[in-house]
């Protein structure tokens, strides 16, 4: 049986430029249909433009930014939840002056992240 309590400070941290990532729940923790990510995005940085074949809900705990989803730009601040439909092309940018801190729940495990033109996008926190 997987551990029902995970100490997040013991989990590995991964970086891509301007973004720090931890998977706090996923296949490596015994999850079969859900992944949960914790990320910090530096001012001026953002996620790559990407898509995945599952819904995603992102809770913005600190910071402000802009999400571009299917070509539409929407601004948001802290205490916002971003709701992203399955297979929507999207990107999150930190447009503020402080680090953005967020928790993302994705309805797939493992999540297969792709570029806008549907090519597999390898991420450092995914083994394959």
N, C-alpha and C positions, 0 to 999 in steps of 0.2 A: 504494500500500500504506500502511495506517495506521502511525503510529509505534509500534514495539513497546515503547518506554519513554516514559512520561509523567512529567514532574516535577510532583508534586502541588502544590508551592509556587507554581507558575505558573498553576494553574487558578483560575477565578473562584470566589468564595465568595458564597453567598446566605444571607439570613436570613429566618426567620419568627420570631415572638416566642419567645425562649428557645432557639432552635435555629439552629445554623450548619451549612450543607450545602455539600459539594463533590461533583460527579459525577466520579469518578476513572476510570471506564470507561463508555462509553455510545455511542449513535449518533454523537455529535459527534466521537468518537475512532475511528469505523469499526466499532464493535461492532454486530452484527446481531441477536443473540438473548440478550444479557445486559447488565445495568447493574450497576455497583458504586458505592455511595454511601459517603462518609465524613461522619459527622455528630458534632457536639458538642451535648449537651443540658444546659442550665443546671439547677442544683438547683431543684426545684419545677416545672420546665417539662416539656413532653412533645410528642409528635407529635399531630397531629389524629387523631381517630377516623377510620379509613379502611379501604379494601379495594383489592385489585388482582387481576386475573385471572392471577396467576402466583405461584409459590412464592417465598419469601424466607427467607434465612438471615442472621441478624444476629449478628456476633461482638462481644461486649461486652469491650472492652479495659480500660476504666477506669470506675469508678462502679458504682452499684447502683440498682435500680429495680423497677418492677412492670410487667408486661405484662398487659393485659386482652385476651383473645382469645375471641371468641364468648361474652362475658359471664362468663368465668372469669378470676379474678385469680391471677397467679403472680408471686412475688418472685424476683429474681435478683441476683447480684453480678458482680464482674469475673471474667474468664476463663470466661464462660458463652456458649453459643450458643443463640439463640432460633430455633426452626424454625416458620415460619408457612405453613400450607397455602394454596393458591390460593383466592382469594375470601373468606378469613376476615376478619371485621370485627375490627380490632385497634387498640390504642393502647399506646405505650410512655411511661411516666412516670419521671422521675428523682426518686426518693424519698430520695436520699442528700444529703450535704452538700458533695460535690465534683462538678465537671463529669463528665458521662458522655461517653465517647468510644467510638464504634462504627464498624464497617464492615458494610455491608449488601450482599448479592449478591441480585439479583432476576432471575428467569428470563424476562425480556421486555425488548425494546428497540424503541421507547421504552415505558416503563412508563406505563400509563394509570391514574392514581390516582383513586378515587371515594370519595364519602361513604358512610356506612353504608346509605343508601337508594339507592345506585347512581347518584348524580348526579356528573358529571365535576368533579373538584377541581383547578382550575388551581394549579400550583406555580411559584414565581418562577424555578426553574432549568429549567423546560420551556418551550420557545419557543411551543408552542401547546396 
